[in-house]
Amino acid sequence: MNKTVTIALASLLAISPMAGAAYAQQSMDADTMATSSISADKVNVVQISTLEADQDQRPEFDRLSHKMNDPAEMEKAQAELQSDPGLTEVLASKNVQLNNVVEVKTAADGGKIVYVK
């Protein structure tokens, strides 16, 4: 009897991780995994010129100004923007000219901070 209980318990323990993996695969479908859709209230557009007057933001202003004048960095920002159609759509709805986007950062809450010329 003791051997039977031990075998049954070992079988349950061996199979239980597989059941959890199967459940996880079923619960995550394409709708819950979509990352490209972002709401407009999660996108914060910052004009770089607004950072110049704030002494605390001066290093960020200098960094972004340098990026803004570097064609390779601008191409990189544009490529990143093109890879996220959801963000592109939100920016268009906010009347942001996409060629003015200098950098896109992900905020702590999962939103986006978009720095523009």
BELKA-V542241 format. One record per residue. PSI is psi in degrees with one decimal (999 if undefined). NEAR is the number of other C-alpha atoms within 10 Angstrom. D_CENTER is the distance of its C-alpha to the mean C-alpha in Angstrom with 2 decimals. Layout:
PSI/NEAR/D_CENTER
PSI/NEAR/D_CENTER
This chain:
-43.2/6/55.57
-38.7/7/53.59
-37.3/8/52.51
-44.0/9/51.39
-40.7/10/49.20
-43.8/11/47.70
-42.6/12/46.92
-43.4/12/45.43
-41.9/11/43.23
-39.3/11/42.11
-44.2/11/41.27
-43.1/11/39.15
-34.4/11/37.25
-33.1/11/36.73
-27.0/10/35.41
-39.2/10/33.23
-33.0/11/30.12
-37.1/11/30.29
-38.8/11/30.41
-39.9/11/27.24
-40.8/11/25.42
-40.6/10/26.88
-42.2/11/25.82
-38.3/11/22.17
-35.0/10/22.21
-32.3/9/23.74
-17.2/10/21.50
99.4/10/18.16
-177.1/10/18.52
-32.9/8/16.50
-38.5/7/16.03
-17.5/8/14.39
-4.0/8/12.14
123.9/9/10.80
-14.7/11/7.08
-14.6/12/8.02
125.8/12/9.95
141.0/19/9.09
154.5/13/12.17
-31.7/16/13.85
-10.1/9/14.39
4.5/16/10.75
120.3/21/10.93
118.2/16/13.24
126.3/16/15.22
123.9/15/17.27
130.6/16/20.30
-35.1/19/21.06
-24.9/13/24.73
-16.5/10/24.18
-18.3/17/23.30
-39.6/16/26.64
-24.3/10/28.91
116.6/10/27.16
-34.7/10/28.52
-27.7/10/25.71
0.7/13/23.18
-43.7/13/25.56
-37.7/13/24.05
-40.1/14/20.64
-45.7/20/22.66
-42.9/14/24.56
-46.4/10/21.61
-34.2/21/19.93
-40.7/16/23.43
-43.7/11/24.00
-40.0/16/20.83
-30.6/21/21.90
5.0/11/25.26
109.5/12/24.13
-36.3/10/24.01
-40.3/11/22.20
-37.1/16/19.30
-39.3/18/19.26
-39.9/14/19.27
-43.9/13/16.29
-40.3/20/14.31
-38.7/18/15.76
-41.7/11/14.91
-41.0/13/11.17
-42.0/21/11.60
-24.4/13/13.80
-4.5/11/11.52
84.9/14/9.37
-29.5/14/12.36
-44.0/17/10.97
-41.7/23/9.86
-41.7/18/13.19
-42.6/16/15.03
-42.8/18/14.02
-38.6/20/14.99
-37.9/12/18.16
-22.3/10/18.99
12.3/12/18.83
37.3/9/21.19
127.5/16/19.09
117.9/12/20.63
-28.9/15/17.98
-8.6/13/20.23
-2.1/15/20.02
125.6/22/16.33
-37.8/25/16.58
147.7/21/13.17
125.3/19/9.56
151.9/13/8.09
125.2/12/5.39
168.1/13/8.10
-29.6/7/9.67
7.2/7/9.55
-7.0/12/5.87
-178.4/17/6.97
141.0/20/7.07
119.7/16/10.25
118.5/22/12.00
128.5/19/15.22
156.3/20/18.02
999/15/21.62
